[in-house]
Amino acid sequence: MTALDQLYVRCIGVYEFEAGRRLLLTRKGSGETAIYFYAEGTKLTHLLPISETALTTAHGETIRLEEAASAILLERDGHQQIGRRAHEYDEEQVLIVTEEGHTLAGCLLKPLTPAPHPAVLFCHLANVHERDYYRLYAQHLVKRGIAVLLYDKRGRGSSGGEALGSQIYELSEDADAVFRFLRQHPAVDPQRIGLWGMSNGGWVDLLVASKYPDVMWIINLSAAGVAPTRQELVRRLNVSRQAGATPDQLQFLASFWQLVFSFLTGAVWSEEVEAALTRLQQEPQWRALLQDTGGDWLLDTGIDEIKREYRGAWRDGGFDPIPLYAQLHCPILCLWGENDDVLPLEESVGNIRRALRSSDHSDWSIRTFPTADHLFYLAGGSMDSWSDGQAAADIHLPEEVFTIMADWAKARV
């Protein structure tokens, strides 16, 4: 952890300025790879470090951090404003030991209203492993009187153990331990605990909920209503399409990924898999098309090693979330952006809707948001451009995502 990151961690929180501005200072990731930003309403503004105590924005603002972490100094055009830390909730640092002996580090954000509180456990995106990014959503629930538990994934941030990414079953085991911790916490009403998941977390929370019939509710954002193999096929083809793949190349890649995914989830090796993989390894044009898919490792791994080591390696690739939706009877809210290119949107919405209808579920709601993507960023906003060493453009999200989510949750506690 860098000196700046150590100071920044202490300063994470909400700040209020005399002019009426309210900023949530937070980050994505941690340590040397952390991306710092503040949230103001539905706008996210990149903070680029310029020293061990200061960060700047593309708007010409400079934010200076103080060791006491009780205020921040915002400078722009020669003017200074002091933002003082707002006491909107109490924050308790927690450590949770799983049955496997891993220690998960997190924080419980508690409303200022009298305890015990209704509470919700947040389940992560596949590639956003640490807790602080999710404050963006958690703040809206805490304002409605709902405590929120955020934690770092196993082996990420301040949590111990071997690092996890998107492994659904292992992540659900850890989330189950955190859920049980919440049920025993004196500030939490054990009969009013909900689950919140985003993307990969929308698979994880279903497994946790399947163990506890008294789950208060589930909120899933950008959750795939298909198996990971189907979701990844769509995502990887979209990535290759954006990289310039032709229709013929996309057709070949679709067949290739289906063959490979079948093998990775347990099928025997076939001549078709070997022929397709040999072609990709021998023809150089495929590297650029696979570079950002997460599958380019196949180009640099020997075929014999793949055959020997990777059959069945994707243990949760065939995980089907739809039977779990059909079995649940707690209230469920599902939200998606209509520009989501990470999953098959219409297929996911249709599958989940049919599952809930078939089970005579009495309280479920589905909403989509025009021009929003998988992370609900509008108009092509992306944090990818925030890691190139320059202060980058703001990202905007639809206000309705937060208000619908928080109001729906509050009405059901």
MARKE-710382 format. One record per residue (C-alpha): residue in three letters; x, y, z. Coordinates in steps of 0.1 Angstrom, whole numbers, padded with zeros to 4 digits, always signed. Layout:
<recs>
alaXYZ;...
</recs>
This chain:
<recs>
met+0000+0000+0000;thr+0014+0034-0010;ala+0016+0063+0014;leu-0012+0081-0005;asp-0034+0050-0004;gln-0029+0047+0034;leu-0039+0083+0039;tyr-0067+0080+0013;val-0082+0050+0031;arg-0086+0070+0063;cys-0102+0098+0044;ile-0128+0077+0026;gly-0163+0090+0034;val-0188+0118+0028;tyr-0178+0155+0030;glu-0200+0185+0030;phe-0191+0220+0019;glu-0206+0254+0029;ala-0218+0259-0007;gly-0240+0229-0004;arg-0218+0204-0022;arg-0217+0168-0009;leu-0189+0145-0021;leu-0184+0108-0014;leu-0147+0102-0015;thr-0140+0066-0024;arg-0120+0043-0047;lys-0120+0012-0069;gly-0093-0013-0060;ser-0065-0007-0035;gly-0028-0001-0033;glu-0008+0008-0064;thr-0037-0002-0087;ala-0064+0019-0069;ile-0085+0042-0090;tyr-0096+0072-0068;phe-0128+0091-0074;tyr-0155+0111-0058;ala-0193+0107-0063;glu-0214+0138-0064;gly-0250+0129-0070;thr-0250+0106-0100;lys-0216+0119-0113;leu-0183+0101-0107;thr-0152+0123-0110;his-0117+0108-0114;leu-0091+0119-0089;leu-0055+0116-0102;pro-0028+0116-0076;ile-0002+0144-0078;ser+0015+0139-0045;glu+0013+0118-0013;thr-0015+0141+0000;ala-0032+0156-0031;leu-0052+0146-0061;thr-0065+0166-0091;thr-0094+0163-0115;ala-0100+0171-0152;his-0120+0202-0140;gly-0089+0218-0126;glu-0098+0210-0090;thr-0072+0199-0064;ile-0082+0179-0034;arg-0058+0179-0004;leu-0061+0153+0023;glu-0055+0159+0059;glu-0038+0135+0083;ala-0067+0139+0108;ala-0091+0127+0081;ser-0118+0150+0094;ala-0118+0174+0064;ile-0106+0179+0029;leu-0094+0210+0012;leu-0107+0217-0024;glu-0089+0242-0045;arg-0100+0257-0078;asp-0091+0289-0096;gly-0073+0302-0066;his-0102+0297-0043;gln-0103+0272-0014;gln-0132+0254+0002;ile-0132+0232+0032;gly-0153+0200+0032;arg-0160+0186+0066;arg-0166+0149+0072;ala-0204+0143+0074;his-0217+0120+0102;glu-0244+0102+0081;tyr-0238+0068+0096;asp-0216+0049+0120;glu-0189+0027+0105;glu-0177-0004+0123;gln-0146-0023+0110;val-0153-0061+0112;leu-0133-0093+0107;ile-0152-0125+0098;val-0135-0159+0100;thr-0149-0185+0076;glu-0153-0222+0083;glu-0122-0227+0061;gly-0102-0204+0083;his-0100-0174+0060;thr-0104-0140+0076;leu-0126-0116+0056;ala-0121-0079+0063;gly-0151-0055+0059;cys-0171-0027+0074;leu-0206-0024+0087;leu-0223+0009+0078;lys-0249+0015+0105;pro-0277+0041+0103;leu-0279+0067+0131;thr-0314+0054+0140;pro-0319+0031+0170;ala-0308-0005+0166;pro-0315-0033+0157;his-0314-0024+0120;pro-0325-0042+0089;ala-0294-0050+0070;val-0281-0061+0036;leu-0250-0080+0025;phe-0233-0069-0007;cys-0219-0095-0032;his-0193-0083-0056;leu-0188-0079-0093;ala-0163-0104-0108;asn-0135-0078-0113;val-0142-0053-0085;his-0130-0072-0055;glu-0126-0046-0027;arg-0154-0030-0006;asp-0150+0007-0012;tyr-0164+0009-0048;tyr-0197-0003-0035;arg-0201+0027-0012;leu-0215+0043-0043;tyr-0247+0022-0039;ala-0245+0015-0001;gln-0249+0052+0009;his-0284+0052-0006;leu-0295+0023+0015;val-0280+0035+0047;lys-0299+0068+0043;arg-0331+0047+0042;gly-0322+0032+0076;ile-0307-0001+0063;ala-0273-0012+0076;val-0249-0024+0049;leu-0221-0049+0052;leu-0193-0045+0026;tyr-0162-0067+0026;asp-0131-0075+0006;lys-0132-0108-0013;arg-0110-0136-0001;gly-0073-0128-0008;arg-0082-0092-0019;gly-0077-0059-0001;ser-0073-0067+0036;ser-0089-0102+0035;gly-0068-0133+0039;gly-0066-0165+0019;glu-0060-0174-0017;ala-0073-0147-0040;leu-0107-0152-0056;gly-0121-0136-0087;ser-0154-0150-0101;gln-0155-0185-0086;ile-0193-0187-0077;tyr-0192-0216-0053;glu-0162-0204-0032;leu-0175-0168-0032;ser-0209-0181-0020;glu-0193-0200+0009;asp-0176-0167+0020;ala-0208-0147+0016;asp-0227-0174+0036;ala-0202-0168+0065;val-0207-0131+0063;phe-0245-0136+0063;arg-0243-0157+0094;phe-0221-0130+0110;leu-0247-0104+0103;arg-0274-0126+0119;gln-0255-0126+0151;his-0245-0090+0152;pro-0262-0071+0180;ala-0270-0040+0158;val-0288-0061+0132;asp-0323-0076+0132;pro-0316-0112+0123;gln-0351-0116+0107;arg-0345-0086+0084;ile-0314-0093+0063;gly-0314-0089+0026;leu-0289-0096-0002;trp-0275-0074-0029;gly-0255-0086-0059;met-0241-0071-0090;ser-0232-0091-0121;asn-0213-0121-0108;gly-0227-0113-0073;gly-0262-0119-0087;trp-0253-0156-0090;val-0235-0157-0056;asp-0264-0142-0036;leu-0289-0167-0051;leu-0269-0195-0036;val-0268-0178-0002;ala-0305-0171-0003;ser-0313-0207-0012;lys-0300-0217+0023;tyr-0321-0192+0042;pro-0359-0191+0036;asp-0362-0160+0057;val-0340-0137+0035;met-0357-0103+0036;trp-0353-0096-0001;ile-0328-0097-0030;ile-0316-0069-0052;asn-0297-0080-0083;leu-0281-0055-0107;ser-0268-0066-0141;ala-0273-0103-0132;ala-0271-0129-0160;gly-0302-0151-0162;val-0280-0178-0180;ala-0251-0200-0171;pro-0216-0185-0170;thr-0207-0204-0202;arg-0235-0186-0221;gln-0228-0153-0205;glu-0190-0155-0213;leu-0197-0165-0249;val-0217-0134-0254;arg-0192-0111-0236;arg-0162-0125-0255;leu-0178-0123-0289;asn-0188-0087-0282;val-0152-0079-0271;ser-0138-0095-0303;arg-0165-0076-0324;gln-0153-0043-0309;ala-0117-0053-0317;gly-0127-0056-0354;ala-0136-0092-0359;thr-0154-0099-0392;pro-0187-0119-0393;asp-0168-0150-0405;gln-0143-0147-0377;leu-0171-0142-0351;gln-0188-0173-0364;phe-0156-0193-0360;leu-0150-0179-0325;ala-0185-0187-0314;ser-0179-0223-0324;phe-0145-0223-0308;trp-0157-0210-0274;gln-0185-0234-0273;leu-0161-0263-0278;val-0136-0250-0253;phe-0162-0242-0227;ser-0176-0277-0231;phe-0141-0291-0224;leu-0135-0267-0195;thr-0167-0278-0178;gly-0159-0315-0180;ala-0164-0329-0216;val-0138-0351-0231;trp-0112-0336-0255;ser-0122-0338-0291;glu-0106-0335-0325;glu-0127-0304-0332;val-0113-0287-0301;glu-0077-0295-0311;ala-0082-0284-0347;ala-0098-0250-0337;leu-0071-0244-0310;thr-0043-0253-0334;arg-0057-0228-0359;leu-0058-0200-0333;gln-0023-0207-0321;gln-0008-0208-0356;glu-0026-0178-0372;pro-0014-0145-0357;gln-0045-0124-0365;trp-0064-0141-0336;arg-0043-0126-0308;ala-0056-0091-0312;leu-0092-0104-0313;leu-0087-0124-0281;gln-0065-0100-0262;asp-0092-0085-0239;thr-0115-0115-0237;gly-0097-0132-0208;gly-0091-0162-0231;asp-0058-0152-0247;trp-0039-0176-0223;leu-0050-0204-0247;leu-0027-0190-0273;asp+0003-0193-0251;thr-0004-0226-0234;gly+0007-0259-0250;ile-0021-0281-0263;asp-0009-0311-0244;glu-0009-0291-0212;ile-0044-0279-0218;lys-0056-0314-0225;arg-0038-0327-0193;glu-0046-0299-0168;tyr-0078-0281-0177;arg-0106-0306-0183;gly-0133-0297-0159;ala-0113-0268-0145;trp-0143-0244-0148;arg-0163-0260-0120;asp-0191-0234-0120;gly-0193-0228-0158;gly-0225-0247-0161;phe-0241-0231-0130;asp-0278-0224-0139;pro-0294-0196-0118;ile-0329-0201-0131;pro-0340-0230-0108;leu-0329-0208-0079;tyr-0351-0179-0090;ala-0380-0203-0093;gln-0375-0216-0058;leu-0372-0182-0041;his-0402-0165-0025;cys-0387-0134-0010;pro-0392-0101-0028;ile-0368-0097-0058;leu-0357-0066-0077;cys-0337-0069-0109;leu-0322-0040-0128;trp-0302-0038-0160;gly-0288-0013-0184;glu-0301-0017-0219;asn-0266-0012-0234;asp-0252-0041-0214;asp-0228-0060-0237;val-0215-0084-0210;leu-0245-0107-0210;pro-0275-0116-0232;leu-0300-0091-0219;glu-0332-0101-0235;glu-0325-0138-0228;ser-0316-0131-0192;val-0347-0109-0186;gly-0370-0135-0203;asn-0355-0164-0183;ile-0358-0147-0150;arg-0393-0134-0157;arg-0406-0168-0167;ala-0390-0185-0136;leu-0407-0160-0113;arg-0441-0163-0130;ser-0440-0201-0131;ser-0435-0202-0093;asp-0464-0178-0086;his-0439-0154-0070;ser-0459-0126-0054;asp-0434-0097-0052;trp-0409-0092-0080;ser-0399-0063-0102;ile-0378-0059-0133;arg-0365-0026-0148;thr-0341-0017-0176;phe-0325+0017-0182;pro-0319+0031-0217;thr-0283+0040-0227;ala-0269+0025-0195;asp-0242-0003-0197;his-0233-0032-0175;leu-0221-0009-0147;phe-0250+0015-0154;tyr-0226+0040-0168;leu-0242+0063-0194;ala-0230+0074-0228;gly-0200+0052-0230;gly-0185+0062-0197;ser-0157+0039-0185;met-0131+0037-0158;asp-0107+0021-0182;ser-0096+0055-0193;trp-0090+0065-0157;ser-0058+0044-0154;asp-0037+0059-0181;gly-0020+0085-0159;gln-0042+0115-0168;ala-0073+0129-0152;ala-0102+0117-0173;ala-0138+0126-0181;asp-0166+0122-0156;ile-0189+0092-0156;his-0226+0096-0152;leu-0252+0071-0139;pro-0290+0073-0141;glu-0305+0087-0109;glu-0334+0063-0111;val-0311+0033-0105;phe-0304+0046-0070;thr-0338+0059-0061;ile-0357+0028-0074;met-0333+0005-0056;ala-0334+0024-0023;asp-0371+0031-0022;trp-0380-0004-0032;ala-0357-0018-0004;lys-0371+0006+0022;ala-0407-0003+0014;arg-0399-0039+0023;val-0380-0038+0055;
</recs>
